[in-house]
Amino acid sequence: MRQFRLFFRKEMLEMGRSYKWLWVPLVFLMLGVMQPIVTRFMPEILKSAGNMPKGMTISIEPPSGAEVLAQTLGQYSSVGLLILVLSLMTIISGERQSGVSQMIFSKPVSYGSYTAAKWASMLSLITVSFALGYAGAWYYTVQMIGSVDAGAAVKAGLFYLLWLWFAGSLTLFMSSLINPAAGIAFVSLGAALLLSMASGWLPRYTAWSPGSLPQISAEWLQPSGEAAGAAGAAVLSMLCILILFMGTVYQVKLKKSKI
């Protein structure tokens, strides 16, 4: 436990020095706030765009607050996921390539404590960033669009946070498996996007897949307020996160033995 605390403090300090604790939450906050603001002023934006016939009027049916919040989660599925992968892709491979991990493991250090500290710091960054952005999106949606059912919004946020935890754990595993940063980003993003798309293509066979979590989050915000397969998807996703963590520990140990 002492080694874990030391490594965790080291990871948090390094994230601060690289400004990840500044720019990642700010990007998530910007993405969250942007959607309700753009939706609210879209008619005015289109009117000021020009190049429209004289006398033409634009009538856009305003979406509900829940729909805008669901659209915000869609922003996180693209840009937000990219930002997370780019911020986490060298969390293990970077130390291996720079020789830092060789120096660390030249001493009697627990592989589990080393990996768990990186995993915990990764989850902390994801949780804080998403919570800040989602809270900002929720606040501006209520102020500018309309009310959102609190229970549905909380459930949607928790399921989407679980999806980001899975994506972060996948990136951490890939960082322990391969060295090139471009390869880590490509494989992590590709796998996450394929899982997400497969849940839309084959809903019958992927109802409990981690890739169905974004869709389940959006379903919680629908008027019905129900999401089929939510419990199974949550349990299987947590199991996958645990397997990815164990695989990361194994890869860290395997790579060390090859040095």
PyRosetta script that sets phi, psi and omega in degrees:
from pyrosetta import init, pose_from_sequence

init()
pose = pose_from_sequence("MRQFRLFFRKEMLEMGRSYKWLWVPLVFLMLGVMQPIVTRFMPEILKSAGNMPKGMTISIEPPSGAEVLAQTLGQYSSVGLLILVLSLMTIISGERQSGVSQMIFSKPVSYGSYTAAKWASMLSLITVSFALGYAGAWYYTVQMIGSVDAGAAVKAGLFYLLWLWFAGSLTLFMSSLINPAAGIAFVSLGAALLLSMASGWLPRYTAWSPGSLPQISAEWLQPSGEAAGAAGAAVLSMLCILILFMGTVYQVKLKKSKI")
pose.set_psi(1, -35.5)
pose.set_omega(1, 179.1)
pose.set_phi(2, -64.6)
pose.set_psi(2, -42.0)
pose.set_omega(2, 177.8)
pose.set_phi(3, -63.3)
pose.set_psi(3, -40.5)
pose.set_omega(3, 178.4)
pose.set_phi(4, -60.0)
pose.set_psi(4, -45.1)
pose.set_omega(4, -179.3)
pose.set_phi(5, -62.9)
pose.set_psi(5, -40.0)
pose.set_omega(5, 179.6)
pose.set_phi(6, -65.9)
pose.set_psi(6, -45.4)
pose.set_omega(6, 179.8)
pose.set_phi(7, -67.4)
pose.set_psi(7, -38.5)
pose.set_omega(7, 179.9)
pose.set_phi(8, -64.4)
pose.set_psi(8, -42.4)
pose.set_omega(8, 177.7)
pose.set_phi(9, -63.7)
pose.set_psi(9, -38.5)
pose.set_omega(9, 177.7)
pose.set_phi(10, -62.5)
pose.set_psi(10, -45.8)
pose.set_omega(10, -179.5)
pose.set_phi(11, -63.5)
pose.set_psi(11, -43.2)
pose.set_omega(11, -179.9)
pose.set_phi(12, -64.9)
pose.set_psi(12, -37.7)
pose.set_omega(12, 178.3)
pose.set_phi(13, -66.7)
pose.set_psi(13, -41.5)
pose.set_omega(13, 179.5)
pose.set_phi(14, -66.7)
pose.set_psi(14, -37.2)
pose.set_omega(14, 175.9)
pose.set_phi(15, -64.2)
pose.set_psi(15, -34.8)
pose.set_omega(15, 176.5)
pose.set_phi(16, -69.6)
pose.set_psi(16, -41.8)
pose.set_omega(16, -180.0)
pose.set_phi(17, -66.6)
pose.set_psi(17, -32.0)
pose.set_omega(17, 177.9)
pose.set_phi(18, -88.7)
pose.set_psi(18, 7.2)
pose.set_omega(18, 176.6)
pose.set_phi(19, 64.4)
pose.set_psi(19, 19.4)
pose.set_omega(19, 177.3)
pose.set_phi(20, -65.9)
pose.set_psi(20, -31.6)
pose.set_omega(20, 178.7)
pose.set_phi(21, -73.1)
pose.set_psi(21, -6.0)
pose.set_omega(21, 177.0)
pose.set_phi(22, -103.8)
pose.set_psi(22, -56.5)
pose.set_omega(22, -170.3)
pose.set_phi(23, -79.1)
pose.set_psi(23, -31.9)
pose.set_omega(23, 179.4)
pose.set_phi(24, -67.4)
pose.set_psi(24, -50.7)
pose.set_omega(24, 175.4)
pose.set_phi(25, -60.4)
pose.set_psi(25, -35.6)
pose.set_omega(25, 179.8)
pose.set_phi(26, -66.0)
pose.set_psi(26, -39.5)
pose.set_omega(26, 177.6)
pose.set_phi(27, -64.2)
pose.set_psi(27, -42.8)
pose.set_omega(27, 179.0)
pose.set_phi(28, -65.4)
pose.set_psi(28, -38.8)
pose.set_omega(28, 177.5)
pose.set_phi(29, -65.0)
pose.set_psi(29, -42.0)
pose.set_omega(29, 179.1)
pose.set_phi(30, -63.0)
pose.set_psi(30, -43.8)
pose.set_omega(30, 178.6)
pose.set_phi(31, -63.6)
pose.set_psi(31, -38.8)
pose.set_omega(31, -179.3)
pose.set_phi(32, -69.4)
pose.set_psi(32, -40.8)
pose.set_omega(32, -176.9)
pose.set_phi(33, -76.7)
pose.set_psi(33, -30.5)
pose.set_omega(33, -173.6)
pose.set_phi(34, -64.9)
pose.set_psi(34, -39.6)
pose.set_omega(34, -174.2)
pose.set_phi(35, -62.6)
pose.set_psi(35, -51.9)
pose.set_omega(35, 178.4)
pose.set_phi(36, -64.7)
pose.set_psi(36, -33.5)
pose.set_omega(36, 179.7)
pose.set_phi(37, -67.4)
pose.set_psi(37, -46.5)
pose.set_omega(37, 179.5)
pose.set_phi(38, -63.3)
pose.set_psi(38, -41.0)
pose.set_omega(38, 179.5)
pose.set_phi(39, -63.3)
pose.set_psi(39, -40.9)
pose.set_omega(39, -177.8)
pose.set_phi(40, -65.4)
pose.set_psi(40, -39.8)
pose.set_omega(40, -174.4)
pose.set_phi(41, -103.3)
pose.set_psi(41, 11.9)
pose.set_omega(41, -178.8)
pose.set_phi(42, -59.0)
pose.set_psi(42, -43.9)
pose.set_omega(42, 177.5)
pose.set_phi(43, -58.2)
pose.set_psi(43, -42.3)
pose.set_omega(43, 178.7)
pose.set_phi(44, -65.9)
pose.set_psi(44, -36.7)
pose.set_omega(44, 179.0)
pose.set_phi(45, -64.5)
pose.set_psi(45, -42.7)
pose.set_omega(45, -179.8)
pose.set_phi(46, -68.2)
pose.set_psi(46, -37.2)
pose.set_omega(46, 178.8)
pose.set_phi(47, -64.4)
pose.set_psi(47, -38.8)
pose.set_omega(47, -178.2)
pose.set_phi(48, -80.9)
pose.set_psi(48, -7.3)
pose.set_omega(48, -178.1)
pose.set_phi(49, -70.0)
pose.set_psi(49, -26.7)
pose.set_omega(49, 179.4)
pose.set_phi(50, 79.1)
pose.set_psi(50, -171.1)
pose.set_omega(50, 178.7)
pose.set_phi(51, 59.1)
pose.set_psi(51, 32.3)
pose.set_omega(51, 176.7)
pose.set_phi(52, -116.2)
pose.set_psi(52, 147.2)
pose.set_omega(52, 179.4)
pose.set_phi(53, -57.5)
pose.set_psi(53, 147.5)
pose.set_omega(53, -179.5)
pose.set_phi(54, -64.6)
pose.set_psi(54, 134.8)
pose.set_omega(54, 179.1)
pose.set_phi(55, 86.1)
pose.set_psi(55, -5.4)
pose.set_omega(55, -179.5)
pose.set_phi(56, -74.3)
pose.set_psi(56, 134.9)
pose.set_omega(56, 177.8)
pose.set_phi(57, -115.5)
pose.set_psi(57, 148.5)
pose.set_omega(57, -180.0)
pose.set_phi(58, -109.5)
pose.set_psi(58, 123.4)
pose.set_omega(58, 179.0)
pose.set_phi(59, -120.9)
pose.set_psi(59, 112.4)
pose.set_omega(59, -179.5)
pose.set_phi(60, -118.5)
pose.set_psi(60, 123.2)
pose.set_omega(60, 178.8)
pose.set_phi(61, -69.6)
pose.set_psi(61, 121.3)
pose.set_omega(61, -177.2)
pose.set_phi(62, -66.6)
pose.set_psi(62, 133.9)
pose.set_omega(62, 178.4)
pose.set_phi(63, -74.2)
pose.set_psi(63, 164.1)
pose.set_omega(63, 176.6)
pose.set_phi(64, -78.7)
pose.set_psi(64, 165.4)
pose.set_omega(64, 178.6)
pose.set_phi(65, -61.2)
pose.set_psi(65, -38.4)
pose.set_omega(65, 179.5)
pose.set_phi(66, -64.1)
pose.set_psi(66, -38.1)
pose.set_omega(66, 179.4)
pose.set_phi(67, -66.4)
pose.set_psi(67, -39.5)
pose.set_omega(67, 178.4)
pose.set_phi(68, -66.4)
pose.set_psi(68, -39.9)
pose.set_omega(68, 178.9)
pose.set_phi(69, -65.9)
pose.set_psi(69, -36.9)
pose.set_omega(69, 176.2)
pose.set_phi(70, -65.7)
pose.set_psi(70, -37.5)
pose.set_omega(70, 176.8)
pose.set_phi(71, -65.0)
pose.set_psi(71, -33.8)
pose.set_omega(71, 176.8)
pose.set_phi(72, -63.8)
pose.set_psi(72, -41.1)
pose.set_omega(72, 176.6)
pose.set_phi(73, -62.4)
pose.set_psi(73, -32.5)
pose.set_omega(73, 175.7)
pose.set_phi(74, -63.9)
pose.set_psi(74, -34.0)
pose.set_omega(74, 175.9)
pose.set_phi(75, -63.7)
pose.set_psi(75, -39.3)
pose.set_omega(75, 179.5)
pose.set_phi(76, -69.6)
pose.set_psi(76, -24.7)
pose.set_omega(76, 179.4)
pose.set_phi(77, -71.2)
pose.set_psi(77, -18.4)
pose.set_omega(77, -179.8)
pose.set_phi(78, -111.1)
pose.set_psi(78, -77.1)
pose.set_omega(78, -176.4)
pose.set_phi(79, -67.1)
pose.set_psi(79, -42.9)
pose.set_omega(79, -178.5)
pose.set_phi(80, -61.3)
pose.set_psi(80, -42.9)
pose.set_omega(80, 179.2)
pose.set_phi(81, -64.7)
pose.set_psi(81, -39.6)
pose.set_omega(81, 177.5)
pose.set_phi(82, -61.8)
pose.set_psi(82, -43.2)
pose.set_omega(82, -179.6)
pose.set_phi(83, -62.6)
pose.set_psi(83, -42.3)
pose.set_omega(83, -179.4)
pose.set_phi(84, -64.5)
pose.set_psi(84, -45.2)
pose.set_omega(84, -179.1)
pose.set_phi(85, -62.8)
pose.set_psi(85, -42.8)
pose.set_omega(85, -179.8)
pose.set_phi(86, -65.4)
pose.set_psi(86, -32.4)
pose.set_omega(86, -178.8)
pose.set_phi(87, -80.1)
pose.set_psi(87, -18.6)
pose.set_omega(87, -174.1)
pose.set_phi(88, -114.0)
pose.set_psi(88, -6.7)
pose.set_omega(88, -167.3)
pose.set_phi(89, -66.8)
pose.set_psi(89, -25.7)
pose.set_omega(89, -178.4)
pose.set_phi(90, -108.3)
pose.set_psi(90, 19.9)
pose.set_omega(90, -174.4)
pose.set_phi(91, -63.7)
pose.set_psi(91, -30.2)
pose.set_omega(91, 176.4)
pose.set_phi(92, -111.2)
pose.set_psi(92, -46.8)
pose.set_omega(92, -177.0)
pose.set_phi(93, -63.1)
pose.set_psi(93, -31.8)
pose.set_omega(93, 179.1)
pose.set_phi(94, -63.1)
pose.set_psi(94, -42.3)
pose.set_omega(94, 178.5)
pose.set_phi(95, -69.9)
pose.set_psi(95, -33.7)
pose.set_omega(95, 179.4)
pose.set_phi(96, -68.1)
pose.set_psi(96, -40.8)
pose.set_omega(96, -178.4)
pose.set_phi(97, -73.8)
pose.set_psi(97, -31.6)
pose.set_omega(97, -179.4)
pose.set_phi(98, -83.4)
pose.set_psi(98, -9.9)
pose.set_omega(98, 180.0)
pose.set_phi(99, 90.4)
pose.set_psi(99, 0.0)
pose.set_omega(99, -179.6)
pose.set_phi(100, -65.2)
pose.set_psi(100, -42.1)
pose.set_omega(100, -178.9)
pose.set_phi(101, -64.2)
pose.set_psi(101, -34.5)
pose.set_omega(101, 176.8)
pose.set_phi(102, -62.8)
pose.set_psi(102, -39.7)
pose.set_omega(102, 178.3)
pose.set_phi(103, -67.0)
pose.set_psi(103, -39.3)
pose.set_omega(103, -179.3)
pose.set_phi(104, -65.8)
pose.set_psi(104, -45.4)
pose.set_omega(104, -175.3)
pose.set_phi(105, -84.6)
pose.set_psi(105, 2.3)
pose.set_omega(105, 170.7)
pose.set_phi(106, -73.3)
pose.set_psi(106, -11.8)
pose.set_omega(106, 176.3)
pose.set_phi(107, -107.9)
pose.set_psi(107, 162.9)
pose.set_omega(107, 179.6)
pose.set_phi(108, -70.7)
pose.set_psi(108, 84.8)
pose.set_omega(108, -176.0)
pose.set_phi(109, -114.0)
pose.set_psi(109, 139.7)
pose.set_omega(109, 178.1)
pose.set_phi(110, -77.1)
pose.set_psi(110, 126.6)
pose.set_omega(110, 176.9)
pose.set_phi(111, -63.4)
pose.set_psi(111, -37.1)
pose.set_omega(111, 179.3)
pose.set_phi(112, -63.5)
pose.set_psi(112, -43.2)
pose.set_omega(112, 179.8)
pose.set_phi(113, -66.1)
pose.set_psi(113, -41.4)
pose.set_omega(113, 179.5)
pose.set_phi(114, -60.8)
pose.set_psi(114, -48.8)
pose.set_omega(114, -178.1)
pose.set_phi(115, -71.0)
pose.set_psi(115, -40.1)
pose.set_omega(115, -178.6)
pose.set_phi(116, -63.0)
pose.set_psi(116, -35.6)
pose.set_omega(116, 178.6)
pose.set_phi(117, -65.8)
pose.set_psi(117, -41.6)
pose.set_omega(117, 177.5)
pose.set_phi(118, -67.1)
pose.set_psi(118, -40.2)
pose.set_omega(118, 179.6)
pose.set_phi(119, -64.5)
pose.set_psi(119, -43.6)
pose.set_omega(119, -179.5)
pose.set_phi(120, -66.9)
pose.set_psi(120, -40.1)
pose.set_omega(120, 178.6)
pose.set_phi(121, -67.0)
pose.set_psi(121, -36.4)
pose.set_omega(121, 176.7)
pose.set_phi(122, -63.3)
pose.set_psi(122, -46.1)
pose.set_omega(122, 178.8)
pose.set_phi(123, -63.9)
pose.set_psi(123, -35.7)
pose.set_omega(123, 178.8)
pose.set_phi(124, -64.5)
pose.set_psi(124, -44.8)
pose.set_omega(124, 179.7)
pose.set_phi(125, -63.7)
pose.set_psi(125, -43.8)
pose.set_omega(125, -179.9)
pose.set_phi(126, -63.5)
pose.set_psi(126, -45.3)
pose.set_omega(126, -176.4)
pose.set_phi(127, -64.4)
pose.set_psi(127, -47.4)
pose.set_omega(127, -178.9)
pose.set_phi(128, -64.5)
pose.set_psi(128, -43.9)
pose.set_omega(128, -177.8)
pose.set_phi(129, -64.3)
pose.set_psi(129, -47.9)
pose.set_omega(129, -178.9)
pose.set_phi(130, -67.8)
pose.set_psi(130, -41.0)
pose.set_omega(130, 180.0)
pose.set_phi(131, -60.6)
pose.set_psi(131, -41.7)
pose.set_omega(131, 179.5)
pose.set_phi(132, -65.6)
pose.set_psi(132, -47.2)
pose.set_omega(132, -179.1)
pose.set_phi(133, -66.3)
pose.set_psi(133, -41.6)
pose.set_omega(133, -178.4)
pose.set_phi(134, -69.6)
pose.set_psi(134, -39.2)
pose.set_omega(134, 177.2)
pose.set_phi(135, -63.6)
pose.set_psi(135, -41.4)
pose.set_omega(135, 177.0)
pose.set_phi(136, -63.1)
pose.set_psi(136, -41.6)
pose.set_omega(136, 178.9)
pose.set_phi(137, -64.7)
pose.set_psi(137, -42.1)
pose.set_omega(137, -179.6)
pose.set_phi(138, -63.9)
pose.set_psi(138, -45.4)
pose.set_omega(138, -178.3)
pose.set_phi(139, -62.2)
pose.set_psi(139, -50.0)
pose.set_omega(139, -177.5)
pose.set_phi(140, -69.7)
pose.set_psi(140, -30.7)
pose.set_omega(140, 176.1)
pose.set_phi(141, -64.2)
pose.set_psi(141, -44.2)
pose.set_omega(141, 179.2)
pose.set_phi(142, -65.9)
pose.set_psi(142, -40.3)
pose.set_omega(142, -177.3)
pose.set_phi(143, -72.7)
pose.set_psi(143, -34.7)
pose.set_omega(143, -170.7)
pose.set_phi(144, -109.8)
pose.set_psi(144, -22.6)
pose.set_omega(144, -175.9)
pose.set_phi(145, -114.5)
pose.set_psi(145, -60.2)
pose.set_omega(145, -176.9)
pose.set_phi(146, 169.0)
pose.set_psi(146, 172.6)
pose.set_omega(146, -176.3)
pose.set_phi(147, -71.6)
pose.set_psi(147, 156.0)
pose.set_omega(147, 177.4)
pose.set_phi(148, -130.6)
pose.set_psi(148, 135.6)
pose.set_omega(148, 178.0)
pose.set_phi(149, -59.7)
pose.set_psi(149, 124.0)
pose.set_omega(149, -174.0)
pose.set_phi(150, -62.6)
pose.set_psi(150, -43.4)
pose.set_omega(150, -179.3)
pose.set_phi(151, -61.9)
pose.set_psi(151, -44.8)
pose.set_omega(151, 179.4)
pose.set_phi(152, -65.0)
pose.set_psi(152, -40.0)
pose.set_omega(152, -179.1)
pose.set_phi(153, -65.7)
pose.set_psi(153, -40.5)
pose.set_omega(153, 179.4)
pose.set_phi(154, -66.3)
pose.set_psi(154, -45.1)
pose.set_omega(154, 178.7)
pose.set_phi(155, -61.0)
pose.set_psi(155, -44.4)
pose.set_omega(155, 179.2)
pose.set_phi(156, -61.2)
pose.set_psi(156, -42.7)
pose.set_omega(156, 179.9)
pose.set_phi(157, -65.1)
pose.set_psi(157, -40.6)
pose.set_omega(157, -179.0)
pose.set_phi(158, -66.9)
pose.set_psi(158, -42.1)
pose.set_omega(158, 178.8)
pose.set_phi(159, -67.0)
pose.set_psi(159, -37.0)
pose.set_omega(159, 178.4)
pose.set_phi(160, -71.3)
pose.set_psi(160, -34.7)
pose.set_omega(160, 175.5)
pose.set_phi(161, -62.3)
pose.set_psi(161, -38.6)
pose.set_omega(161, 176.8)
pose.set_phi(162, -62.4)
pose.set_psi(162, -36.5)
pose.set_omega(162, 176.6)
pose.set_phi(163, -64.2)
pose.set_psi(163, -42.2)
pose.set_omega(163, 178.4)
pose.set_phi(164, -67.2)
pose.set_psi(164, -35.4)
pose.set_omega(164, 175.2)
pose.set_phi(165, -62.3)
pose.set_psi(165, -41.4)
pose.set_omega(165, 178.3)
pose.set_phi(166, -63.7)
pose.set_psi(166, -46.0)
pose.set_omega(166, 179.6)
pose.set_phi(167, -62.2)
pose.set_psi(167, -39.7)
pose.set_omega(167, 177.5)
pose.set_phi(168, -66.2)
pose.set_psi(168, -40.9)
pose.set_omega(168, 178.2)
pose.set_phi(169, -65.2)
pose.set_psi(169, -36.5)
pose.set_omega(169, 176.6)
pose.set_phi(170, -65.1)
pose.set_psi(170, -41.7)
pose.set_omega(170, 178.1)
pose.set_phi(171, -64.7)
pose.set_psi(171, -40.5)
pose.set_omega(171, 178.3)
pose.set_phi(172, -62.6)
pose.set_psi(172, -41.1)
pose.set_omega(172, 178.6)
pose.set_phi(173, -64.6)
pose.set_psi(173, -43.4)
pose.set_omega(173, 179.4)
pose.set_phi(174, -66.0)
pose.set_psi(174, -32.4)
pose.set_omega(174, 177.9)
pose.set_phi(175, -67.3)
pose.set_psi(175, -28.9)
pose.set_omega(175, 177.0)
pose.set_phi(176, -82.9)
pose.set_psi(176, -18.3)
pose.set_omega(176, -174.2)
pose.set_phi(177, -91.5)
pose.set_psi(177, -41.5)
pose.set_omega(177, -177.3)
pose.set_phi(178, -128.5)
pose.set_psi(178, 163.6)
pose.set_omega(178, -175.0)
pose.set_phi(179, -99.2)
pose.set_psi(179, -46.7)
pose.set_omega(179, -174.9)
pose.set_phi(180, -60.7)
pose.set_psi(180, 130.3)
pose.set_omega(180, -178.7)
pose.set_phi(181, -62.6)
pose.set_psi(181, -39.1)
pose.set_omega(181, 179.7)
pose.set_phi(182, -62.6)
pose.set_psi(182, -39.5)
pose.set_omega(182, 178.9)
pose.set_phi(183, -66.6)
pose.set_psi(183, -39.6)
pose.set_omega(183, 178.0)
pose.set_phi(184, -62.4)
pose.set_psi(184, -46.7)
pose.set_omega(184, -179.1)
pose.set_phi(185, -64.2)
pose.set_psi(185, -43.0)
pose.set_omega(185, -177.4)
pose.set_phi(186, -64.4)
pose.set_psi(186, -47.5)
pose.set_omega(186, -177.2)
pose.set_phi(187, -68.7)
pose.set_psi(187, -42.7)
pose.set_omega(187, -178.5)
pose.set_phi(188, -64.4)
pose.set_psi(188, -49.9)
pose.set_omega(188, 179.3)
pose.set_phi(189, -64.7)
pose.set_psi(189, -42.3)
pose.set_omega(189, -179.5)
pose.set_phi(190, -62.0)
pose.set_psi(190, -44.2)
pose.set_omega(190, 179.9)
pose.set_phi(191, -65.4)
pose.set_psi(191, -42.5)
pose.set_omega(191, -179.6)
pose.set_phi(192, -65.1)
pose.set_psi(192, -43.0)
pose.set_omega(192, -179.8)
pose.set_phi(193, -67.9)
pose.set_psi(193, -38.3)
pose.set_omega(193, 178.1)
pose.set_phi(194, -64.3)
pose.set_psi(194, -42.0)
pose.set_omega(194, 177.4)
pose.set_phi(195, -62.1)
pose.set_psi(195, -42.3)
pose.set_omega(195, -179.5)
pose.set_phi(196, -66.2)
pose.set_psi(196, -41.9)
pose.set_omega(196, 179.7)
pose.set_phi(197, -70.1)
pose.set_psi(197, -35.1)
pose.set_omega(197, 179.5)
pose.set_phi(198, -63.2)
pose.set_psi(198, -31.9)
pose.set_omega(198, 178.3)
pose.set_phi(199, -66.5)
pose.set_psi(199, -25.9)
pose.set_omega(199, 175.9)
pose.set_phi(200, -85.5)
pose.set_psi(200, -33.4)
pose.set_omega(200, -179.2)
pose.set_phi(201, -77.9)
pose.set_psi(201, -41.5)
pose.set_omega(201, -175.3)
pose.set_phi(202, -125.4)
pose.set_psi(202, 64.8)
pose.set_omega(202, -175.8)
pose.set_phi(203, -62.3)
pose.set_psi(203, -28.6)
pose.set_omega(203, -178.2)
pose.set_phi(204, -67.4)
pose.set_psi(204, -34.6)
pose.set_omega(204, -174.9)
pose.set_phi(205, -99.4)
pose.set_psi(205, -10.5)
pose.set_omega(205, -176.5)
pose.set_phi(206, -121.8)
pose.set_psi(206, 24.5)
pose.set_omega(206, -177.2)
pose.set_phi(207, -62.1)
pose.set_psi(207, -30.3)
pose.set_omega(207, -179.0)
pose.set_phi(208, -103.8)
pose.set_psi(208, 8.2)
pose.set_omega(208, -178.9)
pose.set_phi(209, -72.6)
pose.set_psi(209, 148.5)
pose.set_omega(209, 173.8)
pose.set_phi(210, -56.9)
pose.set_psi(210, -28.4)
pose.set_omega(210, 179.4)
pose.set_phi(211, -67.0)
pose.set_psi(211, -14.9)
pose.set_omega(211, 178.6)
pose.set_phi(212, -84.7)
pose.set_psi(212, -7.1)
pose.set_omega(212, -177.4)
pose.set_phi(213, -61.5)
pose.set_psi(213, -43.1)
pose.set_omega(213, 176.2)
pose.set_phi(214, -59.9)
pose.set_psi(214, -40.5)
pose.set_omega(214, 178.9)
pose.set_phi(215, -66.6)
pose.set_psi(215, -39.9)
pose.set_omega(215, 177.9)
pose.set_phi(216, -63.2)
pose.set_psi(216, -39.7)
pose.set_omega(216, 177.9)
pose.set_phi(217, -59.9)
pose.set_psi(217, -43.6)
pose.set_omega(217, 178.5)
pose.set_phi(218, -66.5)
pose.set_psi(218, -35.0)
pose.set_omega(218, -179.7)
pose.set_phi(219, -66.6)
pose.set_psi(219, -32.2)
pose.set_omega(219, 177.6)
pose.set_phi(220, -63.0)
pose.set_psi(220, -25.9)
pose.set_omega(220, -178.2)
pose.set_phi(221, -90.8)
pose.set_psi(221, 0.3)
pose.set_omega(221, 176.7)
pose.set_phi(222, -74.9)
pose.set_psi(222, 161.0)
pose.set_omega(222, -179.9)
pose.set_phi(223, -55.9)
pose.set_psi(223, -32.4)
pose.set_omega(223, 179.6)
pose.set_phi(224, -67.1)
pose.set_psi(224, -29.9)
pose.set_omega(224, 178.4)
pose.set_phi(225, 68.6)
pose.set_psi(225, 23.9)
pose.set_omega(225, -179.8)
pose.set_phi(226, -128.7)
pose.set_psi(226, 149.0)
pose.set_omega(226, 178.5)
pose.set_phi(227, -135.2)
pose.set_psi(227, 115.8)
pose.set_omega(227, -178.8)
pose.set_phi(228, -69.6)
pose.set_psi(228, 137.2)
pose.set_omega(228, 176.9)
pose.set_phi(229, 73.7)
pose.set_psi(229, 16.3)
pose.set_omega(229, -175.7)
pose.set_phi(230, -64.8)
pose.set_psi(230, -45.4)
pose.set_omega(230, -177.8)
pose.set_phi(231, -64.4)
pose.set_psi(231, -44.7)
pose.set_omega(231, 179.5)
pose.set_phi(232, -63.7)
pose.set_psi(232, -40.8)
pose.set_omega(232, 179.1)
pose.set_phi(233, -64.9)
pose.set_psi(233, -38.3)
pose.set_omega(233, 179.8)
pose.set_phi(234, -65.8)
pose.set_psi(234, -44.9)
pose.set_omega(234, -179.1)
pose.set_phi(235, -65.5)
pose.set_psi(235, -45.7)
pose.set_omega(235, -179.1)
pose.set_phi(236, -66.2)
pose.set_psi(236, -35.7)
pose.set_omega(236, 179.3)
pose.set_phi(237, -66.5)
pose.set_psi(237, -42.0)
pose.set_omega(237, 177.4)
pose.set_phi(238, -64.7)
pose.set_psi(238, -36.2)
pose.set_omega(238, 176.3)
pose.set_phi(239, -65.3)
pose.set_psi(239, -41.6)
pose.set_omega(239, 178.2)
pose.set_phi(240, -64.1)
pose.set_psi(240, -39.4)
pose.set_omega(240, 178.1)
pose.set_phi(241, -62.2)
pose.set_psi(241, -42.3)
pose.set_omega(241, 178.3)
pose.set_phi(242, -63.9)
pose.set_psi(242, -42.0)
pose.set_omega(242, 179.1)
pose.set_phi(243, -64.3)
pose.set_psi(243, -41.4)
pose.set_omega(243, 177.7)
pose.set_phi(244, -63.1)
pose.set_psi(244, -39.2)
pose.set_omega(244, 177.6)
pose.set_phi(245, -63.3)
pose.set_psi(245, -46.4)
pose.set_omega(245, 179.5)
pose.set_phi(246, -63.5)
pose.set_psi(246, -38.1)
pose.set_omega(246, 176.5)
pose.set_phi(247, -64.7)
pose.set_psi(247, -35.3)
pose.set_omega(247, 177.8)
pose.set_phi(248, -65.8)
pose.set_psi(248, -43.3)
pose.set_omega(248, 177.4)
pose.set_phi(249, -59.3)
pose.set_psi(249, -44.3)
pose.set_omega(249, -179.8)
pose.set_phi(250, -63.2)
pose.set_psi(250, -43.1)
pose.set_omega(250, -179.3)
pose.set_phi(251, -67.2)
pose.set_psi(251, -37.6)
pose.set_omega(251, 176.9)
pose.set_phi(252, -61.4)
pose.set_psi(252, -43.8)
pose.set_omega(252, 178.9)
pose.set_phi(253, -66.8)
pose.set_psi(253, -40.6)
pose.set_omega(253, -178.9)
pose.set_phi(254, -66.4)
pose.set_psi(254, -44.5)
pose.set_omega(254, 180.0)
pose.set_phi(255, -64.6)
pose.set_psi(255, -35.0)
pose.set_omega(255, 178.7)
pose.set_phi(256, -65.5)
pose.set_psi(256, -39.4)
pose.set_omega(256, -178.4)
pose.set_phi(257, -68.8)
pose.set_psi(257, -19.0)
pose.set_omega(257, -179.4)
pose.set_phi(258, -90.5)
pose.set_psi(258, -8.0)
pose.set_omega(258, -178.6)
pose.set_phi(259, -73.0)
pose.dump_pdb("model.pdb")
